[in-house]
């Protein structure tokens, strides 16, 4: 054997094995609406993250991100809430939310709450750097290119305002939906137009909100899809309510549920026949 090859083999044999790649320690920010109205979205998020190789934890001490108080101008309450959230998610490699609005709150608005407190501002900036919306984290950070789910039928996708405009979530969910067996994506004419939810906006300005969601429901109908998807539960609940009041047969689901192969669950607003009574 040539001395060069012998030396190469000896080097390879004597080299200690590389340590196994540690899974990313990811914390799931569940969000209030998911926790109270649609827990299946949280389970779908955990499934997608674990399939992508993450070690997922759900910190029990987490609370609301504080967005309702923030949007109402109550900075004192928002700061107190943010401090709890920052503490609850200390030490994780990433904090992932199945919501662009909550993800945007953590990553874009927390640091500015503590401009007069350098120590807390540093902690808020650290959390902001580790905070992601679910679709963006799967595609942009983890490099997920496809899923193994199946969903038979045509879907249309609504781009929620915060996810789109604050976090740049646009192509990521569509990329993953393209790998779902049996699924056909039919785009709306104006998928980026607000649905009229806007958190407290729909409470403060109900007539305007209803007019906006009415235009959205017409756009959904024109797309000719049997299912509406989005990445923010607030938007989904708003649109589902309007569609049901209009007698529409369009089913409404969070995109994570379809990607995780949980598309057989009752749609948002539908009764669950598996529950007693």
N, C-alpha and C positions, 0 to 999 in steps of 0.2 A: 504494500500500500504506500502510496506517495506520502511523504512526511507532512505535506500541507493538509491532506485529508485526515490523516491520523491525528494531527493537532486539533483540527476542527471537531472531530468526534470526541476527543478527550475533553475539550472545552465544554461541549454540549452535555456530556455525561456528568461532569463535575460541577456544572452550574446549578445552584439550588433552584428548585421549582419556584415559579412566580406565585406570589400569594393570590388566592382567589379574589376576584373583584367584589368588593363589598356592595351589597344592594344599597341604593339610595334610601336613606331613612326619611320618608315622606310623611308629613302630617296632613290629614284631610281637614280642611275648614268646611264643615258641613253646611253652613248657612241656616238661618232661622226658618226660611220657607221649606227647605228640604227636610229639616228636622221635624217640623210640625205638620206639613202637608203631603210631602212626597219622599219618604225615606228611601224608596227604591232608587232614587237618583244617587244617593250616597253610596248604596251598595254597588250600583253600577260603576261609580267612580273608583271604588276600592278594587273591584274586579279588573278594570282596565289598567290601573296602576300596578297591581300585582302581576298581571300577565306581562307587563312591560319590564318586570324585574325589580320592582320597588318593594321595600319593606314598609308597609303602611300602618300608621297609628292614627287614632282618633282621640286627641286629648280631651278628657272629660271636663276640664276646667274652661274650655272655650265658651265664649259668649257671642252675642251679636257683634257685628263689626262696627256698629255705631252709625251706620249710614242714615237711618231715619232722623236721629238727633242732629247729625251733621248737616243734612239738607234743610233742616228746620232752623238752623242758625245757632243751635245750642252747643257751643264749643266746649263749655265746661263739662257737660255730661259726656260728650264725645271723647274728650281727653281721658276721662276716668275709664270709659269702656275700652279705649285703645290700649291703655296701660295694662288692663287685664288680658287682653288678647296678646299683646307683646310678650307678657310673662308666660302665658300658656303655650306659646309656640317657640319658646327659646330652645336652641340646640338642634333643631331639625335641619336636614340638608335643604329641604324645600317645603313650602306650605302651598297646597294646591286646593283651589276652590272650584266647584262645578258651577260657577257663576262669574260672569264678567264684571258685574256691578260690585260684588263683594271683593273679588280679586283686585279690582281697580281701587277700591277704598284702601286696602292694605298697601298696595304698591305705589299709589299715586298721592294719597291724601294724608296718610298717617304722619309722615315726617313734618309737614307744615303745622301740625297741631302743637308741636313742641319747640317752636322757634326760640322760646325764652328759657328752655331747659336743655342745655347742651348734652347732658348725659342721656336723657330720654330720647332726644332727637337722634343720637347715634344708634340707640337701640331700635328706634322706629325705622331708620334708614337701613339697618341690617335686616330687619324683617321684610322691608320693601324689596330688597335685592333678592330675597329668597321666595317671594310670593308670585304665584302664577295662576292663570286660568287653566282649567283642565285640558282643553283641546290644544292650547298653545304649549303646555308642558309636554304632553304626549308627543306631539309632532316636532316642535322646535328644539326641545331640550333632550328628550329621550330618543328621538329619531324613529318613532313608530311610523311605519309605512302602510300597514294594513291590519285588519282585524279578521277574526274567523266567524263573525256573526252572519246570520241570514235574516232578511226581512223582506217578505214578498209584497211588492206594491210600489206605487209612486209616492214620493215625498216631496215637500217643498220646505225651504229653509229660511227662517227669519233671522236677520243679523241684529242682535240686541245692541242697543246704543253704546253702553259702557264697554262691552267686549270689543266692539268694532272700533270705536273712536278713541278709547283710552288705551286699549291693549293690542289693537291690530289683529283681532281674531276675525278672519274672513275665509281664507283658503283652507286652514287646518281642518275644520270639521268636514268640509266638502271633500278634501283629500281622503279622509278616513271613510266617509260614506261611500266613496267610489269603490271601496274594497268589500262592501257588504253584499253578499250574494242575494240576488233576487230584487235588489233595490234600484229604482230609477229616480233620479233627481230631476224635478221640474221646477225651474226657477220662477219666482214671482217677477212681475214687471219692476217692482221697487222693493226688493228684499231689505234694503238698508234704511227704509223709512220707519220712523218710530211707531210703535204700536199704541202709544198713548198711555202706557202704564206709568213709568217714571216714578215709581215708589209713592211718595206722598203727593206727587203731582195729580194723580187720579182722584185723590181725596179732596184736594184744594180746588181743583178745576174739573169736576165730573162731566160737565157738558162738553168741554173741549176734548177731554180724554175719550168720551164715548164717540165723538165724531171721528177722532183719529183712528180708534180701533175699528170703527165701521168701514173706513176706507181700507184698512188693512184686511178685514175679512173679505171684502170684495176682491182684493188682489189675490188673496189665498184661493178663493173660488175660481178665479180666472186661470190660475195655474193648473187646475184640473188634477190635483194630487189628492189622494185619500188620507194622507197623514201630514201634519204640520210639525216640524221640528225646530228647536232653538236651544240655546245654551244657558238661558236664564229662566228660572222657574217663575219669577214675577211676571215676565212678559208672557210666558206660556199660560199661566192661570188667567191673565187678563184676556188673551185671545181666545182661550178655551171657553170662558164664560160668554163672550160675545157670540161665538159660533154656536154654542148650545142655545142661547136665547133666540137666535135666528133659525134654529131648527136644522143646522148643518150637520151632515154625517161625517165631516172631517174629524179624524182622531188627532189628539194633540199629545206629544211626548217630548221628553228631554232627549237630546241627541245622544247623551251617554247611555241611556237605556237601550237604544237601538244598537249602538256600537258594542255594547256588552252582551248582546244576545238576549235581552230582557224585553223584547218587543211584544211578547205575548201577555204581558201584564195589562190590566185594565187601563185605558187611556186616562189622561187627566180629566177629572170631573165625572168619570164613569163609576158606577157602583162596583164594588168588588164582591162577586158572588161567592168567593171563598170565605168571606167573613160571616160568622154566625148572625142570624137575625136579619 
